[in-house]
Amino acid sequence: METTTVQIKRSLKKKLEELKIHPSEPMDSVIERLANMAIDEEPLSPEEIKGIEEGLADIKAGRVYTTAQVKKRLGIK
């Protein structure tokens, strides 16, 4: 295994130590786990992005209902 040295602040090292699953877990395992969590294996499709953009436009234009308004309209208490 190839290794390298990185400089990090003590406060960050403390946070990483707190993220260990067990006390003897190597720091590279902690960092690898965090890196894997940050990678999205299924990025949004163009259709999903378009839907999100349309939803945001609706919010900006005031074309939204509160939960209370929806419940009232549907007759839900």
Secondary structure per residue as TSV (DSSP state, phi and psi in degrees):
chain	resnum	aa	ss	phi	psi
A	1	M	-	360.0	133.2
A	2	E	-	-82.0	139.6
A	3	T	-	-123.1	159.5
A	4	T	-	-145.8	163.7
A	5	T	-	-112.1	136.3
A	6	V	-	-126.6	147.6
A	7	Q	-	-100.8	128.9
A	8	I	-	-134.8	158.0
A	9	K	-	-68.9	151.9
A	10	R	H	-59.5	-36.6
A	11	S	H	-63.9	-37.3
A	12	L	H	-70.6	-40.2
A	13	K	H	-60.1	-40.0
A	14	K	H	-62.8	-42.5
A	15	K	H	-62.2	-43.6
A	16	L	H	-63.8	-39.9
A	17	E	H	-59.4	-39.5
A	18	E	H	-69.9	-19.3
A	19	L	T	-89.1	-1.4
A	20	K	-	-64.2	139.5
A	21	I	S	-73.2	-36.3
A	22	H	S	-142.2	154.9
A	23	P	T	-54.3	-31.0
A	24	S	T	-93.8	6.9
A	25	E	-	-64.2	129.8
A	26	P	-	-64.5	147.1
A	27	M	H	-61.1	-34.3
A	28	D	H	-65.9	-28.7
A	29	S	H	-68.1	-39.9
A	30	V	H	-62.1	-48.3
A	31	I	H	-65.2	-40.8
A	32	E	H	-62.6	-42.7
A	33	R	H	-60.2	-44.9
A	34	L	H	-64.9	-41.0
A	35	A	H	-63.9	-42.2
A	36	N	H	-63.8	-34.8
A	37	M	H	-67.1	-28.8
A	38	A	H	-82.0	-15.9
A	39	I	S	-90.4	124.0
A	40	D	-	-88.1	110.4
A	41	E	S	-71.1	-22.7
A	42	E	S	-126.2	81.9
A	43	P	-	-62.7	158.1
A	44	L	-	-64.3	141.5
A	45	S	-	-79.6	162.0
A	46	P	H	-56.3	-35.8
A	47	E	H	-66.0	-41.2
A	48	E	H	-65.4	-41.3
A	49	I	H	-63.0	-41.8
A	50	K	H	-62.0	-42.5
A	51	G	H	-62.9	-40.0
A	52	I	H	-64.7	-44.6
A	53	E	H	-62.3	-39.7
A	54	E	H	-64.9	-40.4
A	55	G	H	-62.9	-42.5
A	56	L	H	-64.3	-38.1
A	57	A	H	-64.6	-39.7
A	58	D	H	-61.9	-42.5
A	59	I	H	-62.5	-47.2
A	60	K	H	-61.9	-33.7
A	61	A	H	-85.7	-3.3
A	62	G	T	80.9	14.9
A	63	R	-	-87.9	59.8
A	64	V	-	-136.8	161.7
A	65	Y	-	-125.9	146.2
A	66	T	-	-77.2	163.3
A	67	T	H	-59.6	-40.7
A	68	A	H	-61.1	-41.5
A	69	Q	H	-64.8	-40.5
A	70	V	H	-66.8	-44.5
A	71	K	H	-60.3	-43.3
A	72	K	H	-62.2	-45.6
A	73	R	H	-63.7	-35.9
A	74	L	H	-88.5	-3.5
A	75	G	T	72.0	30.4
A	76	I	-	-100.0	136.6
A	77	K	-	-95.9	360.0
